[in-house]
Each structure stands twice: as C-alpha cells, then as structure tokens.
Amino acid sequence: MDTRRLRHAARLARIFWAYRRGKTRVAPLPVRLWIESTSHCNLRCPYCPNKDIARADHGFMDLDLYRTIIDQVADHVYDVNLFHRGEPLIHPRLPEMVAYARAKGLYTRIHTNVTLLNEKKSRALIEAGLDFLSCSFDGYTAEMYEANRVGAKFDWALDHLKAFLRLKRDLGARRPFTVVQVMEIGAPRDKAERRRLRDAFLDRFRGLPLDRVILRDPHNWAGDVDTFPELSRDALLADGRRFTPCTFLWYSSTIYWDGTVTACPQDFFSKLGMGDLKAKPLREIWNDSRLVELRTRMAAGDIPKELPCYTCDRIWRRTVLGVPTDYLRAFLSDQLMSYGWLRRLVRV
C-alpha cells in the first residue's frame, strides 16, 4: 500500500471517530469533493431537480478557479467528483480538468448520462487519465429508458456507451473503471420478468470492458423531488425508520461552478451554502460557524424544518455504522477497487 493510501486510510479513521463521537469541529479536512464542472444539463428527467434550477444559476466553472481549488485541496482530498447538478460532458475543457487533478495525485470521477460521449470526448478522457466513469442508464428497454431520461434516445445512448467501451478495449486502457448505474424506475413488478429484461440488457455488453453494474434505489434529493411518496419523511417514519446523522458533513464538501461551497451533494439550490471559495479557502470554511452549527444540529437530531435535511430520505435509511446500507456495498467496493478489486456486480 503506498503512502498516499495509508494517509487516506488514517484520515478516514479519524473522520469516522469524529462522526461517531458527534464532534462538530473536524480536524481532518474533507477527503472527498464534488466539484461542479457545469450545472447545465441536456436532459429533463422527471426525478432530477436540475430542470428547476434558475437560468441565472447555470454556468461553467472557470478553469483558473478550478486550478485554484485543486491546489488548495491536493494535500488532503483523496478523490474528486467532477460533476454535481449538471452533465459534466457539456464542459468543453473537462479533460483538462481531469488531467490537472490527476497530475496532483487525485483520483478523478465523472457521472454522466452518456448521450454526449462521442469518440473525441471518449478518447480525450481516457488520455487524460480519468479513473472512474459512472454511466447513468435508467432503463433496460427504450420505453423504460426514454420515460426516465426525457430528451434522450435509448439506442443513441447505448451506441455511445458501447463505442466508448470498444475504444477503451482497443486502446488497452485499464482506466477509467467503468460502471453502468441503473435505477429500475418503471421496470416490471414481476421479479422474473425484471430479471429477464436486465439480463438481456447486460448481454449487450458481452465482450466489452464494463467493470461493474450498480442497481441503485432512488432518493428524493433532500426533499426537492416528490416523485417517490414512499421516501417522504412521514412514510419513512411510518415504516419504523430511525434517524441517523448524515455522514456528508464530516467527510466531504461540494463546490458549485461559481465557487459557492455547500455542505451536501444532495443540495441543488444552495440551501446549505457555507461560503465562497473566491473569498475564503476551504480549510477555513470547513470548521467555520455555519458548518459547525449544522454538524451540531445533525449530531443531536435537531433538524429545523426550513433545512433540506429535514425532508431528506438519506438520514432515515437503514444504516451500518452510520453509512446507509444501500450505499455501503458501493462505498466498501470503491475502497477495495482502489486496491485492485475489479469486476463485480453490486446491488445497492
């Protein structure tokens, strides 16, 4: 195990201890970032709040600002997600962003709807050294997919994804570790039929270097999406769910394209704004009064109704040691993957 991974493991242990003790000032700085390359998206999916973002809040992160952020965090962040509310492939300089973070020793991730993943962008991302590519593909058939991914076409997206995998194979590239992530919204209720459709869909990738398939449960984006009434606070309480403090506040930060820092990657409308990186460095924002107060309330389970945390389904999910079980396998396999564990089917 190299020195960087040992330091990361030690920071995770200290962060976990601070979380379990309910400490509101966290000495280790965040180890994971979401950096929003752009808030623009080319789709209008019914269960995503992006379509409700005001036009004035759409933009692209300036490359100079991005470099400043990476320079600030390179000594303590382990991995960086170069997306948040938008479709990252819309940013024209995304491969440069990947390459800069990689040059600083950071593990880079992208989550995409793949509709814009043409050959030029695919090759550029592979050559930039992207570590992890998560492809959202919420549907096994055209009918299922196009109802969930409004503005996309099933065959178009599938062709783009398969072309990327062929290019990765032909180049002999080990990176990026490539994942297809599916939320089975609109899938048949019959389990056997659902499994048949899933198997037929996955068979399309036979012989291609697809490393993992994740079946993910939907969430309510901190209450900003009401498509799933079973995820409302009242429904979860009626189901006997118990409150568990959210881990995001102890180990991660999220940065919008304009430099605004928010406490949570579920926050689409800056309701949890913590500061501006153009005015104050992240290491000062991390333990300033706003974030300390939020951790204090979260640790005590005292969530005001005006905060998005109050209606977020994440803090009512079943957990193991504070990590929601529907994320636990993905979290653990992410850690194992960085030590060489590859090619597994994970249900989260």
C-alpha positions as CSV (number, residue, x, y, z in Angstrom):
1,M,0.0,0.0,0.0
2,D,1.5,3.4,-1.0
3,T,2.0,6.3,1.4
4,R,-0.9,8.3,0.0
5,R,-3.4,5.4,0.6
6,L,-2.1,5.0,4.1
7,R,-2.6,8.7,4.8
8,H,-6.1,8.4,3.3
9,A,-7.0,5.4,5.5
10,A,-5.7,7.2,8.6
11,R,-7.8,10.3,7.8
12,L,-10.9,8.2,7.2
13,A,-10.4,6.6,10.6
14,R,-10.1,10.0,12.3
15,I,-13.1,11.3,10.5
16,F,-15.2,8.2,11.4
17,W,-14.2,8.6,15.1
18,A,-15.2,12.3,15.0
19,Y,-18.5,11.4,13.4
20,R,-19.3,8.6,15.9
21,R,-18.4,11.0,18.8
22,G,-20.6,13.7,17.3
23,K,-17.7,16.2,17.2
24,T,-18.7,19.4,15.5
25,R,-15.2,20.6,14.7
26,V,-13.4,18.0,12.5
27,A,-9.6,18.3,12.4
28,P,-9.1,16.3,9.2
29,L,-10.1,18.3,6.2
30,P,-12.5,16.7,3.7
31,V,-11.3,13.7,1.8
32,R,-13.9,13.8,-1.0
33,L,-15.1,16.7,-3.1
34,W,-17.9,17.2,-5.6
35,I,-16.7,20.0,-7.9
36,E,-19.4,21.1,-10.3
37,S,-17.8,21.5,-13.8
38,T,-21.2,22.8,-15.0
39,S,-24.8,23.0,-13.9
40,H,-26.1,22.7,-17.4
41,C,-27.8,19.5,-18.5
42,N,-29.1,18.4,-21.9
43,L,-32.0,16.3,-20.4
44,R,-35.0,17.0,-18.2
45,C,-35.5,13.9,-16.2
46,P,-38.7,13.9,-14.0
47,Y,-36.9,12.8,-10.8
48,C,-34.0,15.2,-11.1
49,P,-34.3,18.8,-9.8
50,N,-31.9,20.2,-12.4
51,K,-34.8,21.2,-14.6
52,D,-35.9,23.6,-11.8
53,I,-32.6,25.4,-11.4
54,A,-33.0,29.1,-12.3
55,R,-31.4,30.2,-15.6
56,A,-29.1,32.6,-13.6
57,D,-27.7,29.6,-11.7
58,H,-26.5,27.8,-14.8
59,G,-22.9,28.2,-15.7
60,F,-19.4,26.6,-16.3
61,M,-16.6,26.5,-13.8
62,D,-13.7,28.8,-14.9
63,L,-10.5,26.8,-15.4
64,D,-8.4,29.2,-13.3
65,L,-10.9,28.9,-10.4
66,Y,-10.8,25.1,-10.8
67,R,-7.0,25.0,-10.6
68,T,-7.0,27.2,-7.5
69,I,-9.4,24.8,-5.8
70,I,-7.3,21.7,-6.7
71,D,-4.2,23.5,-5.5
72,Q,-5.9,24.2,-2.2
73,V,-7.1,20.6,-1.5
74,A,-4.4,18.4,-3.1
75,D,-2.8,17.7,0.3
76,H,-5.9,16.2,1.9
77,V,-8.5,15.3,-0.7
78,Y,-8.3,11.7,-2.0
79,D,-10.9,11.8,-4.8
80,V,-12.8,14.4,-6.7
81,N,-16.2,14.1,-8.5
82,L,-16.1,16.5,-11.4
83,F,-19.9,16.8,-11.5
84,H,-22.8,17.7,-9.3
85,R,-26.1,19.2,-10.7
86,G,-25.3,19.1,-14.4
87,E,-24.0,16.9,-17.2
88,P,-20.2,17.2,-17.0
89,L,-19.5,16.3,-20.6
90,I,-21.0,19.7,-21.6
91,H,-18.0,21.4,-20.2
92,P,-15.6,21.9,-23.2
93,R,-12.5,21.6,-21.0
94,L,-13.4,18.7,-18.9
95,P,-10.4,16.5,-20.0
96,E,-8.1,19.3,-18.9
97,M,-9.8,19.4,-15.5
98,V,-9.3,15.6,-15.2
99,A,-5.6,15.9,-16.2
100,Y,-4.9,18.7,-13.8
101,A,-6.4,16.8,-10.8
102,R,-4.6,13.6,-11.8
103,A,-1.3,15.5,-12.0
104,K,-1.9,16.5,-8.4
105,G,-2.4,12.9,-7.4
106,L,-6.2,13.0,-7.0
107,Y,-8.5,10.1,-8.0
108,T,-11.0,11.5,-10.6
109,R,-14.6,10.6,-11.1
110,I,-17.4,11.5,-13.6
111,H,-21.0,10.6,-13.6
112,T,-22.7,11.1,-17.0
113,N,-25.9,10.3,-18.9
114,V,-23.5,9.2,-21.8
115,T,-25.6,10.9,-24.5
116,L,-22.7,13.3,-25.3
117,L,-20.0,10.7,-25.0
118,N,-18.7,10.8,-28.6
119,E,-15.4,9.3,-29.8
120,K,-13.5,12.6,-29.4
121,K,-14.6,13.1,-25.8
122,S,-14.1,9.4,-25.0
123,R,-10.5,9.4,-26.3
124,A,-9.7,12.7,-24.5
125,L,-11.0,11.4,-21.2
126,I,-9.1,8.2,-21.5
127,E,-5.9,10.0,-22.4
128,A,-6.4,12.5,-19.5
129,G,-6.3,9.5,-17.1
130,L,-9.9,9.6,-15.8
131,D,-10.1,7.0,-13.0
132,F,-13.8,6.3,-12.7
133,L,-16.7,6.7,-15.2
134,S,-20.2,6.1,-13.9
135,C,-22.8,5.9,-16.6
136,S,-26.4,6.5,-15.7
137,F,-28.7,4.3,-17.8
138,D,-32.1,4.1,-16.1
139,G,-33.9,1.6,-18.3
140,Y,-33.5,-1.8,-19.9
141,T,-35.8,-1.0,-22.9
142,A,-36.4,2.1,-25.0
143,E,-39.8,2.5,-23.4
144,M,-38.5,2.4,-19.8
145,Y,-35.3,4.4,-20.5
146,E,-37.0,7.2,-22.5
147,A,-39.7,7.7,-19.9
148,N,-36.9,8.2,-17.3
149,R,-34.4,10.1,-19.4
150,V,-36.5,12.8,-21.0
151,G,-34.7,14.2,-24.1
152,A,-32.6,11.1,-24.7
153,K,-33.0,8.2,-27.1
154,F,-32.2,4.6,-25.9
155,D,-30.4,3.4,-29.0
156,W,-28.3,6.6,-29.2
157,A,-27.2,6.4,-25.6
158,L,-26.5,2.7,-25.9
159,D,-24.4,3.1,-29.0
160,H,-22.3,5.9,-27.3
161,L,-21.7,3.7,-24.3
162,K,-20.7,0.6,-26.3
163,A,-18.5,2.7,-28.6
164,F,-16.7,4.1,-25.5
165,L,-16.1,0.6,-24.2
166,R,-14.8,-0.6,-27.6
167,L,-12.4,2.3,-27.7
168,K,-11.2,1.5,-24.1
169,R,-10.7,-2.1,-25.1
170,D,-8.9,-1.3,-28.4
171,L,-6.6,1.1,-26.6
172,G,-5.8,-1.5,-24.0
173,A,-6.7,1.1,-21.3
174,R,-7.4,-0.1,-17.7
175,R,-8.8,3.3,-16.8
176,P,-11.4,4.5,-16.3
177,F,-13.1,1.9,-14.2
178,T,-16.5,1.9,-16.0
179,V,-19.8,1.4,-14.2
180,V,-23.3,1.3,-15.5
181,Q,-25.7,2.6,-12.8
182,V,-29.4,1.8,-13.1
183,M,-32.4,2.9,-11.1
184,E,-35.2,0.4,-12.1
185,I,-37.9,3.0,-12.3
186,G,-40.8,1.8,-14.4
187,A,-39.4,-1.8,-14.5
188,P,-42.0,-4.7,-14.4
189,R,-43.2,-5.6,-10.9
190,D,-42.7,-9.3,-11.6
191,K,-39.2,-10.2,-10.4
192,A,-38.7,-12.9,-13.1
193,E,-39.6,-10.5,-15.9
194,R,-37.5,-7.7,-14.5
195,R,-34.5,-10.1,-14.2
196,R,-35.1,-11.3,-17.8
197,L,-35.0,-7.7,-19.1
198,R,-31.9,-6.9,-17.0
199,D,-30.1,-10.0,-18.3
200,A,-31.0,-9.1,-21.9
201,F,-29.7,-5.6,-21.4
202,L,-26.5,-6.7,-19.8
203,D,-25.9,-9.2,-22.6
204,R,-25.5,-6.2,-24.9
205,F,-22.1,-5.6,-23.2
206,R,-20.7,-9.1,-23.7
207,G,-17.0,-8.9,-24.6
208,L,-16.7,-5.3,-23.6
209,P,-14.7,-4.0,-20.6
210,L,-17.7,-3.0,-18.4
211,D,-16.3,-3.3,-14.9
212,R,-19.5,-3.1,-12.7
213,V,-23.2,-2.8,-12.8
214,I,-24.9,-1.0,-9.9
215,L,-28.6,-1.2,-9.2
216,R,-29.4,1.9,-7.2
217,D,-32.5,2.8,-5.2
218,P,-34.0,6.3,-6.0
219,H,-33.7,9.1,-3.5
220,N,-35.6,12.4,-3.0
221,W,-32.7,14.9,-3.4
222,A,-33.2,16.3,0.1
223,G,-36.9,16.6,-0.4
224,D,-36.7,18.6,-3.7
225,V,-38.2,15.7,-5.7
226,D,-41.6,14.3,-4.6
227,T,-41.9,11.7,-7.4
228,F,-41.5,8.9,-4.8
229,P,-44.0,9.3,-2.0
230,E,-42.6,6.3,-0.2
231,L,-39.5,8.3,0.5
232,S,-41.3,11.2,2.3
233,R,-40.4,11.8,5.9
234,D,-43.8,10.7,7.1
235,A,-43.7,7.4,5.1
236,L,-40.2,6.6,6.4
237,L,-41.3,7.2,10.0
238,A,-44.4,5.1,9.5
239,D,-42.0,2.3,8.2
240,G,-40.2,2.4,11.5
241,R,-37.1,4.1,10.2
242,R,-34.7,5.6,12.8
243,F,-32.7,8.8,12.3
244,T,-29.0,8.5,11.6
245,P,-26.8,11.6,11.3
246,C,-25.7,12.3,7.7
247,T,-22.0,11.5,7.1
248,F,-21.5,14.1,4.3
249,L,-20.9,16.9,6.8
250,W,-17.9,15.1,8.3
251,Y,-16.0,13.9,5.2
252,S,-17.0,15.8,2.1
253,S,-17.6,19.2,0.5
254,T,-19.5,20.3,-2.6
255,I,-18.5,23.2,-4.7
256,Y,-20.7,24.8,-7.4
257,W,-19.4,26.1,-10.7
258,D,-19.2,29.7,-9.3
259,G,-17.1,28.7,-6.2
260,T,-20.0,28.5,-3.7
261,V,-19.5,25.8,-1.1
262,T,-22.5,23.8,0.0
263,A,-22.5,21.2,2.8
264,C,-24.1,18.4,0.8
265,P,-24.1,17.0,-2.7
266,Q,-27.9,16.5,-2.4
267,D,-28.3,20.3,-2.2
268,F,-29.3,21.6,-5.6
269,F,-30.4,25.1,-4.6
270,S,-27.7,26.2,-2.2
271,K,-29.9,26.0,0.8
272,L,-26.9,24.8,2.8
273,G,-24.4,27.4,1.4
274,M,-21.3,27.6,3.6
275,G,-19.2,30.2,1.9
276,D,-17.5,31.3,-1.3
277,L,-14.1,29.9,-2.3
278,K,-13.3,33.1,-4.1
279,A,-13.4,34.9,-0.7
280,K,-12.2,32.2,1.7
281,P,-10.2,29.0,1.4
282,L,-11.9,25.7,2.0
283,R,-9.8,24.9,5.1
284,E,-11.4,28.0,6.8
285,I,-14.9,27.2,5.6
286,W,-14.6,23.6,6.8
287,N,-14.8,24.5,10.5
288,D,-16.4,27.9,10.5
289,S,-19.5,28.7,12.5
290,R,-22.1,27.8,9.8
291,L,-20.8,24.2,9.3
292,V,-20.1,23.7,13.0
293,E,-23.7,24.7,13.8
294,L,-25.1,22.3,11.1
295,R,-23.0,19.4,12.4
296,T,-24.2,20.2,16.0
297,R,-27.8,20.1,14.9
298,M,-27.3,16.9,12.8
299,A,-25.4,15.1,15.6
300,A,-28.3,15.9,18.0
301,G,-31.0,15.1,15.5
302,D,-32.3,18.6,15.9
303,I,-33.1,19.5,12.2
304,P,-35.1,22.6,11.7
305,K,-37.9,22.3,9.2
306,E,-36.5,25.0,7.0
307,L,-33.4,23.0,6.2
308,P,-33.4,20.5,3.3
309,C,-32.0,17.9,5.7
310,Y,-35.4,17.7,7.4
311,T,-37.1,16.1,4.4
312,C,-34.1,14.2,3.1
313,D,-34.6,10.5,2.9
314,R,-30.9,9.7,3.4
315,I,-30.9,10.3,7.1
316,W,-33.8,7.8,7.6
317,R,-32.3,5.0,5.6
318,R,-31.2,1.7,7.2
319,T,-27.5,2.1,8.2
320,V,-24.5,0.2,9.3
321,L,-22.1,2.4,11.4
322,G,-23.8,5.4,10.0
323,V,-23.4,4.5,6.4
324,P,-26.8,3.8,4.6
325,T,-26.9,0.1,3.7
326,D,-27.9,1.0,0.1
327,Y,-24.6,2.8,-0.2
328,L,-22.5,0.6,2.0
329,R,-21.5,-2.0,-0.6
330,A,-20.7,0.6,-3.1
331,F,-18.6,2.5,-0.5
332,L,-16.7,-0.6,0.5
333,S,-16.2,-1.8,-3.0
334,D,-14.9,1.7,-4.0
335,Q,-12.3,1.4,-1.3
336,L,-11.4,-2.2,-2.4
337,M,-11.4,-1.2,-6.1
338,S,-8.6,1.3,-5.5
339,Y,-6.5,-1.7,-4.2
340,G,-7.2,-3.8,-7.3
341,W,-10.6,-5.4,-6.7
342,L,-12.4,-5.3,-10.1
343,R,-15.4,-6.5,-12.0
344,R,-18.2,-7.2,-9.6
345,L,-22.0,-6.9,-9.7
346,V,-23.2,-4.8,-6.8
347,R,-26.8,-4.2,-5.7
348,V,-27.0,-1.1,-3.6
